[in-house]
Amino acid sequence: MKEITFLGTSCGIPTKERNTFSALIRYEKENILVDCGEGTQIQLRKIDISPAKITKILISHLHGDHILGIPGLIQTIRTSDLNKEITIYGPKNIKKFMTSLLSLFIKDFKNIKIIEISKGKFFENKDFEL
């Protein structure tokens, strides 16, 4: 299955009809979340995707409407599978930012990888690149 689902298309502030931006890329065994504002988990549930199915998170930039849903999402994933590895890709300073943010909610970072991308691609495989 190859599919892109927009979970939110609002910019900056959610509305009654639109969540802040996020998208889900479904490809073979990958469920790649692009950005994760508040309310993203609810949007995932509306399309019958468990947050625990997320395999990678790509963050486009460090504005709150693109990242503030991550702590809750990771807590939900951890509740479902304590040993699941989660990789977060993002721009320069994502590691420092996410470590500070997540440390407020999560004590053990052993299964969370945070990768800074300065130039080039977030992710690629034989069929596509982001």
Long-range contacts (C-beta under 8 A, 24 or more apart in sequence): 1-26, 1-27, 1-28, 2-26, 2-27, 2-127, 3-27, 5-47, 7-40, 7-43, 7-44, 7-47, 8-37, 8-39, 8-40, 8-43, 10-65, 11-65, 12-63, 12-65, 13-65, 14-38, 14-39, 19-43, 20-65, 20-66, 20-69, 21-65, 21-66, 22-66, 22-69, 24-49, 25-130, 27-125, 27-127, 27-128, 29-55, 30-55, 30-56, 31-55, 31-56, 32-56, 32-57, 32-58, 32-123, 32-130, 33-57, 33-58, 33-73, 34-58, 34-60, 34-130, 35-59, 35-60, 35-66, 35-67, 36-66, 36-67, 36-68, 36-69, 36-70, 36-73, 37-64, 37-65, 37-66, 37-67, 37-68, 37-69, 38-65, 38-68, 38-69, 39-69, 40-69, 40-73, 41-69, 41-72, 41-73, 41-76, 50-80, 51-76, 51-77, 51-80, 52-76, 52-77, 52-80, 52-81, 52-84, 54-86, 55-87, 56-86, 56-87, 56-88, 56-89, 56-123, 57-86, 57-87, 57-88, 57-89, 58-88, 58-89, 58-90, 58-122, 58-123, 58-130, 59-88, 59-89, 59-90, 59-91, 59-94, 60-90, 60-91, 61-91, 62-90, 62-91, 62-93, 62-94, 62-97, 67-97, 67-98, 67-101, 70-98, 70-101, 70-102, 71-101, 71-102, 71-104, 71-105, 71-106, 74-102, 74-105, 74-106, 74-112, 75-105, 75-106, 78-106, 83-111, 84-111, 85-111, 85-112, 85-113, 86-111, 86-112, 86-113, 87-112, 87-113, 87-114, 87-115, 88-112, 88-113, 88-114, 88-115, 89-115, 89-117, 89-122, 89-123, 90-114, 90-115, 90-116, 90-117, 91-116, 91-117, 91-118, 92-116, 92-118
